[in-house]
Amino acid sequence: MRAVLSLVLLGLGSYSFAAQAAPSFNVGSILNTARERAAQNLLPPVKGADQDVFDHVFRSYPKDRGTCEASAKKIAADFAAATGIETLGAVCMDETDQGFDIAVQYRAASKIKAVSTAQNRGIHPASGWESKQECEDALEAESARFTKNTGLKPAAAYCHQERFPRRDEWTMRIESLGDARLSPQLTGAYVFGKVLGHSRSSFLDAIKAGMVKQGFDVSFVRYRASMAYGEIGVLYYGTERIRMESVEYVKLAEKEQCEEQLGLARAALGDSGELISYCGAMSITGNFEVSYLFAGTPRSSLQHYKKYDSYAACMAARVPTLENFRGQGRSVVGALCGRTERDWRVVLLND
């Protein structure tokens, strides 16, 4: 059967997707059509004794590492050495502007789970590097991080761009097969408005420090700007994907009011598991917002029903409202003042 499979692999370059004429209803024509369809299948499903043959595709392998045929040979050898899995060879599947798609075939009792740093979660930025050079300079350290966390040796490690990339977005793809102790996980959140009190780098560093403080080994924290909001992407190692959530506790009319309420929030919440807290300036509404970014379950809040006609009046009622709730046995840790479209309200922070 291996000889037959080798013949199929060697003949892959001759297939064509040209439209076929409608066959006449005779046995010879039907058999010819079946053969043509089989020839067009790069990795045809195998049956019977070969049901334990599977494939894994490495996407966008760099063209500057050699021809596709030479790269396929290298990937097959690296795959076998890293995984210890019986490897049958590798074939070139496709060539795009981003690189070669190369499929490795291997034999196993069942399909083995792939573990990869190249994540695709839709809205979250998954390309953690701003240039090819920056990405390639980090390959050695990130490969070591991969092995330390997963317990697996990389079968391949390289940098590439996605099909519709931004100029400053490069993906690092480190992949292997097997049961990982911890797996690469991608999470993220939206960030609205301009973050005050931080440069871009200090903001991302603070988020990374918050993740590390919670026990995560972080590969990168990435920020992608849009017109009215930003997108945060974080690649880390863990047993599962955690939810990252941005919470805006109160809206204010002035920057100084936001800074005052942020101080009150930090004093009340203390170390509440947030990654970062800050004031955000909203370009569309003109509001300022006390914002917290959480990895996991955020602290909830409750807006009191009573309305006030000014910030000063709300602040005068803040402490009495808090004491009233505590006197009723409610588990609240603090109170803030925020504005709605027409008035001001006390917002209570739950324990």
Buried (B, 14 or more C-beta within 10 A) or exposed (E): EEEEBEEBBEEBEEBEEEEEEEBEEEEEEEEEBEEBEEBBEBBEEBEEEBEEBBBBBBBBBBBEBBEBEEBBBBBBEBBBEBBEBEBBBBBBBBEEEBBBBBBBBBEEEEEBEBBBBBBEBEEBBBBBBBEBEBBBEBBEEBBEBBBEBBBBBBBBBBBBBBEEBEEEBBBBBBBBBBEBEBBBBBBBBBBBBBBBEBEEEEBBBBBBBBBEEBEBBBBBBBBBEEEEBBBBBBBBBBEEEBEBBBBBBBBBBEEEBBBBBBEBBBEBBEEBBBBBBBBBBBEEEEBBBBBBBBBEEBBEBBBBEEEBEEBEBBBEBBEEBBEEBBEEEEEBBBBBBBBEEEEBBBBBBBE
